Amino acid sequence: MQTISTRLLGLLLVLPALAVIVLLFVVPLGNSLIGAFEVADGFGFGNFTKSFQLYTSDIIFTVVIVSLSTAIIGVLSIAIGGYLVLGENPRAVAILRWLYRWPLFIPFIVVGQILRTFLAKNGLMNNILVGAGIITPLQAVSFLDWRGIVIAFVWKQTPFVTMLVAGAMASIDRSNMEAARNLGASRLRILIEIIVPQVATTLMVGLVLSFVTMMSVLSVPLMINAQTPTMITADIAFRINAYGDYGVANALGLISLVASACVGWFYLRQTMKERS
């Protein structure tokens, strides 16, 4: 009886969280899956055919932009985390540790608005460069295109991955690093050959989560890249707001989900290989 009551109590404690997951995630996902295949005369692949006919370039653009941003985030997170662990200037390490985390607390919609004014042709960045004499007013260009999206994603997500990677690096036994340093290895070689292989799993987790997060962002492409091609999320919002076409919108959402699932599958496959 005590075991049954304990299990019942545990179920009651889990039930509110489980209900939230079902209502806010499982039910909408089920409706989207059904809506993606629902056409005028029943069920079929018409919505997917229309999606690829209209938005193939946007689908490719989305995957390329998010993949490029993920790669840059990985490099920067390794560089920042490596300096936090191997840096020899305590003041610089303290300043970097305090500074790199700030974008974590800024929502994507605010990031889009900030960079919209910062990266414009007459924005703050070009005004600083002109004021410093680096460029002339005629040489100023707008970064409100794919470059602006990449900058926004990298600036926002790098602190998240860096925090995971730096924590994993800090937990590594420093004896190997000290031995390599005594043998004359440079800090860069220690970082690449000793530290990175030991935090690869943590790095992969952070990059997969960042990839999925960036695939779902709507505010940044709407605010920064007001041209074609654009990201899938902007196309989904356009199909719903302009045409009320939930079928194509659901199909685009499912395509985005499949792209994210492929990245997750690759991570799980690599993890299972390492464990086996």
C-alpha positions in Angstrom: 0.0 0.0 0.0 2.8 2.4 0.8 4.5 1.7 -2.5 1.2 2.4 -4.4 0.5 5.6 -2.4 4.1 6.8 -3.1 3.7 6.1 -6.8 0.3 7.9 -6.8 1.8 10.9 -5.1 4.6 11.0 -7.6 2.1 10.9 -10.4 0.1 13.7 -8.9 3.3 15.8 -8.6 4.2 15.2 -12.2 0.7 15.6 -13.6 0.6 19.5 -13.8 3.9 19.6 -15.8 2.8 16.7 -18.0 -0.5 18.5 -18.7 1.3 21.6 -19.7 3.5 19.6 -22.1 0.5 17.9 -23.6 -1.6 21.0 -24.0 1.1 23.4 -25.2 3.3 21.1 -27.3 1.9 17.7 -28.1 -1.6 18.8 -29.1 -0.4 21.7 -31.3 2.2 19.4 -32.9 -0.5 16.9 -33.7 -2.8 19.5 -35.2 0.1 20.8 -37.3 0.9 17.3 -38.6 -2.7 16.8 -39.5 -3.0 20.3 -41.1 0.1 19.8 -43.1 -1.4 16.8 -45.0 -5.0 18.2 -45.1 -6.1 19.4 -48.5 -9.5 20.4 -50.0 -10.5 16.9 -51.0 -9.1 15.0 -48.0 -5.4 14.3 -47.3 -2.4 14.4 -49.6 0.9 16.1 -50.3 -0.5 19.2 -52.0 0.7 21.6 -49.3 4.2 20.3 -49.5 4.2 20.5 -53.3 3.0 24.1 -53.1 5.6 24.8 -50.3 8.5 23.6 -52.5 7.2 25.4 -55.5 7.0 28.7 -53.8 9.7 28.6 -51.1 12.5 26.2 -52.2 15.0 29.1 -52.2 13.8 30.2 -48.7 14.2 26.6 -47.3 17.7 26.4 -48.6 18.4 29.9 -47.4 17.2 29.0 -43.9 19.3 25.8 -43.6 22.4 27.6 -45.0 22.1 30.7 -42.7 21.4 28.6 -39.6 24.2 26.1 -40.4 26.7 29.0 -41.0 25.6 30.7 -37.8 26.0 27.4 -35.9 29.5 26.9 -37.2 30.6 30.4 -36.2 29.0 30.0 -32.8 31.0 26.8 -32.3 34.3 28.5 -33.2 33.7 31.6 -31.0 32.5 29.5 -28.1 35.7 27.4 -28.2 37.8 30.5 -28.5 36.1 32.3 -25.6 35.9 29.3 -23.4 39.6 28.4 -24.2 40.7 31.9 -23.2 38.7 31.8 -20.0 40.5 28.5 -19.1 44.0 29.2 -20.5 44.2 33.0 -20.3 47.1 34.4 -18.4 45.8 37.9 -17.9 43.4 37.8 -14.9 41.9 41.2 -15.6 41.1 40.3 -19.2 39.7 37.0 -18.2 37.5 38.6 -15.5 36.3 41.3 -18.0 35.5 38.7 -20.7 33.7 36.4 -18.1 31.5 39.4 -17.1 30.9 40.7 -20.6 30.2 37.8 -22.8 27.0 36.7 -20.9 25.0 39.9 -21.5 23.2 38.8 -24.7 21.8 35.8 -22.7 19.3 38.2 -21.1 18.1 39.9 -24.2 15.1 38.5 -26.1 15.4 37.9 -29.9 12.9 40.6 -30.7 15.0 43.1 -28.9 18.1 41.8 -30.6 16.4 42.3 -34.0 15.4 45.9 -33.1 18.9 46.8 -31.8 20.7 45.4 -34.8 18.2 47.0 -37.2 19.4 50.4 -36.1 23.0 49.4 -35.6 23.6 47.7 -39.0 21.6 50.1 -41.2 23.4 52.2 -43.8 23.0 55.3 -41.6 23.2 53.2 -38.4 25.5 53.4 -35.4 28.1 51.1 -36.8 28.7 53.1 -40.0 28.5 56.4 -38.1 31.3 55.1 -35.8 33.4 54.0 -38.8 32.8 57.3 -40.6 33.6 59.3 -37.5 36.8 57.3 -37.0 37.9 58.0 -40.6 37.9 54.3 -41.5 35.4 54.7 -44.3 33.7 57.6 -46.1 29.9 58.2 -46.1 29.7 57.0 -49.7 31.4 53.7 -48.7 28.8 52.9 -46.0 26.7 49.9 -46.8 23.7 48.3 -45.1 24.1 44.9 -43.4 20.3 44.4 -43.2 20.4 41.2 -45.2 21.6 37.7 -44.6 24.8 39.1 -42.9 22.6 40.9 -40.4 20.7 37.7 -39.6 24.0 35.8 -39.1 25.4 38.6 -36.8 22.2 38.6 -34.8 22.1 34.8 -34.3 25.8 34.6 -33.5 25.7 37.5 -31.0 22.7 36.0 -29.2 23.6 32.4 -29.1 27.3 32.4 -28.6 27.1 33.2 -24.8 24.7 30.2 -24.3 27.1 27.7 -25.9 30.1 29.4 -24.4 28.7 29.0 -20.9 28.3 25.3 -21.4 31.6 24.8 -23.1 33.5 27.0 -20.6 32.0 25.0 -17.7 33.0 21.7 -19.3 36.5 23.0 -19.9 36.9 24.2 -16.3 36.1 20.7 -15.0 38.9 19.1 -17.0 41.9 17.8 -15.1 44.6 20.4 -15.6 47.4 18.0 -15.2 47.4 17.1 -18.9 47.4 20.8 -19.9 50.2 21.6 -17.5 52.2 18.6 -18.8 51.7 19.7 -22.4 52.7 23.3 -21.5 55.9 22.0 -19.8 56.7 20.1 -23.0 56.5 23.4 -25.0 53.0 23.1 -26.5 51.3 26.5 -27.3 48.0 27.4 -25.8 46.3 27.1 -29.2 47.6 23.5 -29.6 46.6 22.6 -26.0 43.1 24.0 -26.8 42.6 22.1 -30.1 44.3 18.8 -29.3 43.6 18.3 -25.6 40.7 20.4 -24.4 38.3 20.4 -27.4 38.1 16.6 -27.8 37.2 16.3 -24.1 34.3 18.8 -24.3 33.1 17.8 -27.8 29.9 16.2 -26.4 29.0 19.3 -24.5 29.8 21.5 -27.5 27.6 19.4 -29.7 24.7 19.6 -27.3 25.0 23.4 -27.2 25.2 23.7 -31.0 22.2 21.4 -31.5 20.1 23.4 -29.1 21.2 26.6 -30.8 20.4 25.2 -34.2 16.8 24.3 -33.2 16.4 27.7 -31.5 17.5 29.7 -34.5 15.3 27.6 -36.8 12.3 28.9 -34.8 13.1 32.6 -34.6 10.7 34.9 -36.4 11.5 38.4 -35.2 15.1 38.6 -36.5 14.4 37.8 -40.2 11.3 40.1 -40.1 13.2 43.0 -38.7 16.6 42.6 -40.4 16.0 41.0 -43.8 13.0 42.6 -45.4 13.7 41.0 -48.8 13.8 37.6 -50.5 15.0 35.0 -49.9 14.1 35.0 -46.2 13.7 32.4 -43.5 10.9 29.8 -43.2 9.4 31.4 -40.1 8.8 34.6 -42.0 7.1 32.6 -44.8 4.9 30.8 -42.2 3.8 34.1 -40.8 3.1 35.5 -44.3 1.0 32.6 -45.4 -1.2 32.9 -42.2 -1.5 36.7 -42.0 -1.9 37.4 -45.8 -3.8 34.3 -47.0 -5.0 32.4 -44.0 -3.3 29.4 -45.6 -2.7 27.2 -42.6 -2.0 24.1 -44.8 1.1 25.5 -46.4 2.1 27.1 -43.1 1.9 23.7 -41.4 3.8 22.1 -44.2 6.6 24.7 -43.9 6.6 24.1 -40.1 7.0 20.4 -40.6 9.8 20.9 -43.1 11.5 23.0 -40.4 10.9 20.3 -37.9 12.5 17.7 -40.1 15.6 19.8 -40.6 15.9 20.2 -36.9 15.3 16.5 -36.3 18.1 15.6 -38.8 20.5 17.6 -36.7 19.3 15.9 -33.5 19.5 12.5 -35.2 23.1 13.2 -36.2 24.0 14.1 -32.6 22.3 11.0 -31.2 24.1 8.9 -33.8 27.5 10.3 -32.9 26.8 9.9 -29.2 25.8 6.2 -29.6 28.9 5.6 -31.6 31.1 7.1 -28.9 29.4 5.0 -26.2 29.6 1.8 -28.1 
